[in-house]
Structure formats: structure tokens, C-alpha cells
Amino acid sequence: MASNRLEDLNDLLFNELVRLDQDDIKPEELNHEIERAKAMSAVGNTIISNANTVLKAAEIYDKRLDSNMALPHMIGLDDNSKQEAK
């Protein structure tokens, strides 16, 4: 994967679907692709879950009542640098 965007994940999953849909695939190759697809799906679901968590944090942060509220650094929407400058 060239970068870490959800767009890239989408492309990878659709490419795997194309490989699974080949009419001339041998049974042993199909079994390999099925296992690969299961692994890709599991990792993909984890990535999507993390993205949803970040999105929810951004929504909460956007609706905050306290303008001095800071999110934990691990969320990736760190606004602490602006707050430390105050």
C-alpha cells in the first residue's frame, strides 16, 4: 500500500474482490485468495473502526462547550499546541 488512506483500503478490497471473481481460478488458488480476503477484511474492519473513533472525537470536539477543552494526543486531532501558547 503506497499510503495510509481509507481510499487505498477501498481499492485493495475491491482488487481482492476482482481476484475472487476470476472464472479460471484453480481451487487451491481460490482457497489462498479466500484466506487472504478474510485477513484483509479483518484488518480493514479495524482500520475503519479506528477512523470512526477519530471522527466521533472530532465531532465531540467541534461541539464542545469549553473552548479550552483538549483532546488526548493519541486521537490525532491535537490542538494542545495552540492551548499551550495561551
CNS distance restraints for C-alpha pairs under 8 A (distance, minus, plus):
assign (resid   1 and name CA) (resid   8 and name CA) 7.03 0.50 0.50
assign (resid   2 and name CA) (resid   8 and name CA) 7.90 0.50 0.50
assign (resid   3 and name CA) (resid   8 and name CA) 7.02 0.50 0.50
assign (resid   4 and name CA) (resid   8 and name CA) 6.75 0.50 0.50
assign (resid   4 and name CA) (resid   9 and name CA) 7.82 0.50 0.50
assign (resid   5 and name CA) (resid   9 and name CA) 6.71 0.50 0.50
assign (resid   6 and name CA) (resid  10 and name CA) 6.23 0.50 0.50
assign (resid   6 and name CA) (resid  48 and name CA) 7.76 0.50 0.50
assign (resid   7 and name CA) (resid  11 and name CA) 6.35 0.50 0.50
assign (resid   8 and name CA) (resid  12 and name CA) 6.21 0.50 0.50
assign (resid   9 and name CA) (resid  13 and name CA) 6.21 0.50 0.50
assign (resid   9 and name CA) (resid  44 and name CA) 6.84 0.50 0.50
assign (resid  10 and name CA) (resid  14 and name CA) 6.25 0.50 0.50
assign (resid  11 and name CA) (resid  15 and name CA) 6.07 0.50 0.50
assign (resid  12 and name CA) (resid  16 and name CA) 6.24 0.50 0.50
assign (resid  13 and name CA) (resid  17 and name CA) 6.32 0.50 0.50
assign (resid  13 and name CA) (resid  37 and name CA) 7.84 0.50 0.50
assign (resid  13 and name CA) (resid  40 and name CA) 7.24 0.50 0.50
assign (resid  13 and name CA) (resid  41 and name CA) 7.58 0.50 0.50
assign (resid  14 and name CA) (resid  18 and name CA) 6.36 0.50 0.50
assign (resid  15 and name CA) (resid  19 and name CA) 6.45 0.50 0.50
assign (resid  16 and name CA) (resid  20 and name CA) 6.24 0.50 0.50
assign (resid  16 and name CA) (resid  33 and name CA) 7.69 0.50 0.50
assign (resid  16 and name CA) (resid  37 and name CA) 6.47 0.50 0.50
assign (resid  17 and name CA) (resid  21 and name CA) 6.19 0.50 0.50
assign (resid  18 and name CA) (resid  22 and name CA) 6.66 0.50 0.50
assign (resid  19 and name CA) (resid  33 and name CA) 7.32 0.50 0.50
assign (resid  20 and name CA) (resid  30 and name CA) 6.75 0.50 0.50
assign (resid  20 and name CA) (resid  33 and name CA) 6.44 0.50 0.50
assign (resid  20 and name CA) (resid  34 and name CA) 7.25 0.50 0.50
assign (resid  25 and name CA) (resid  29 and name CA) 6.28 0.50 0.50
assign (resid  25 and name CA) (resid  30 and name CA) 6.12 0.50 0.50
assign (resid  26 and name CA) (resid  30 and name CA) 6.05 0.50 0.50
assign (resid  27 and name CA) (resid  31 and name CA) 6.19 0.50 0.50
assign (resid  28 and name CA) (resid  32 and name CA) 6.30 0.50 0.50
assign (resid  29 and name CA) (resid  33 and name CA) 6.17 0.50 0.50
assign (resid  30 and name CA) (resid  34 and name CA) 6.05 0.50 0.50
assign (resid  31 and name CA) (resid  35 and name CA) 6.32 0.50 0.50
assign (resid  32 and name CA) (resid  36 and name CA) 6.16 0.50 0.50
assign (resid  33 and name CA) (resid  37 and name CA) 5.91 0.50 0.50
assign (resid  34 and name CA) (resid  38 and name CA) 6.21 0.50 0.50
assign (resid  35 and name CA) (resid  39 and name CA) 6.35 0.50 0.50
assign (resid  36 and name CA) (resid  40 and name CA) 6.14 0.50 0.50
assign (resid  37 and name CA) (resid  41 and name CA) 5.95 0.50 0.50
assign (resid  38 and name CA) (resid  42 and name CA) 6.19 0.50 0.50
assign (resid  39 and name CA) (resid  43 and name CA) 6.27 0.50 0.50
assign (resid  40 and name CA) (resid  44 and name CA) 5.83 0.50 0.50
assign (resid  41 and name CA) (resid  45 and name CA) 6.00 0.50 0.50
assign (resid  42 and name CA) (resid  46 and name CA) 6.47 0.50 0.50
assign (resid  43 and name CA) (resid  47 and name CA) 6.30 0.50 0.50
assign (resid  44 and name CA) (resid  48 and name CA) 6.15 0.50 0.50
assign (resid  45 and name CA) (resid  49 and name CA) 6.05 0.50 0.50
assign (resid  46 and name CA) (resid  50 and name CA) 6.22 0.50 0.50
assign (resid  47 and name CA) (resid  51 and name CA) 6.23 0.50 0.50
assign (resid  48 and name CA) (resid  52 and name CA) 6.15 0.50 0.50
assign (resid  49 and name CA) (resid  53 and name CA) 6.32 0.50 0.50
assign (resid  50 and name CA) (resid  54 and name CA) 6.38 0.50 0.50
assign (resid  51 and name CA) (resid  55 and name CA) 6.16 0.50 0.50
assign (resid  52 and name CA) (resid  56 and name CA) 6.12 0.50 0.50
assign (resid  53 and name CA) (resid  57 and name CA) 6.21 0.50 0.50
assign (resid  54 and name CA) (resid  58 and name CA) 6.18 0.50 0.50
assign (resid  54 and name CA) (resid  75 and name CA) 6.04 0.50 0.50
assign (resid  54 and name CA) (resid  76 and name CA) 7.48 0.50 0.50
assign (resid  55 and name CA) (resid  59 and name CA) 6.24 0.50 0.50
assign (resid  56 and name CA) (resid  60 and name CA) 6.21 0.50 0.50
assign (resid  57 and name CA) (resid  61 and name CA) 5.99 0.50 0.50
assign (resid  57 and name CA) (resid  71 and name CA) 7.96 0.50 0.50
assign (resid  57 and name CA) (resid  75 and name CA) 7.31 0.50 0.50
assign (resid  58 and name CA) (resid  62 and name CA) 6.00 0.50 0.50
assign (resid  58 and name CA) (resid  77 and name CA) 7.12 0.50 0.50
assign (resid  59 and name CA) (resid  63 and name CA) 6.32 0.50 0.50
assign (resid  60 and name CA) (resid  64 and name CA) 6.10 0.50 0.50
assign (resid  61 and name CA) (resid  69 and name CA) 7.83 0.50 0.50
assign (resid  61 and name CA) (resid  71 and name CA) 7.39 0.50 0.50
assign (resid  64 and name CA) (resid  69 and name CA) 7.30 0.50 0.50
assign (resid  68 and name CA) (resid  83 and name CA) 7.03 0.50 0.50
assign (resid  70 and name CA) (resid  78 and name CA) 7.29 0.50 0.50
assign (resid  70 and name CA) (resid  79 and name CA) 6.45 0.50 0.50
assign (resid  70 and name CA) (resid  80 and name CA) 6.11 0.50 0.50
assign (resid  71 and name CA) (resid  75 and name CA) 6.89 0.50 0.50
assign (resid  71 and name CA) (resid  77 and name CA) 7.02 0.50 0.50
assign (resid  71 and name CA) (resid  78 and name CA) 6.14 0.50 0.50
assign (resid  71 and name CA) (resid  79 and name CA) 7.26 0.50 0.50
assign (resid  71 and name CA) (resid  80 and name CA) 7.75 0.50 0.50
assign (resid  72 and name CA) (resid  78 and name CA) 6.95 0.50 0.50
assign (resid  73 and name CA) (resid  77 and name CA) 7.17 0.50 0.50
assign (resid  73 and name CA) (resid  78 and name CA) 5.35 0.50 0.50
assign (resid  74 and name CA) (resid  78 and name CA) 7.95 0.50 0.50
assign (resid  79 and name CA) (resid  83 and name CA) 6.74 0.50 0.50
assign (resid  80 and name CA) (resid  84 and name CA) 5.97 0.50 0.50
assign (resid  81 and name CA) (resid  85 and name CA) 6.46 0.50 0.50
assign (resid  82 and name CA) (resid  86 and name CA) 6.93 0.50 0.50
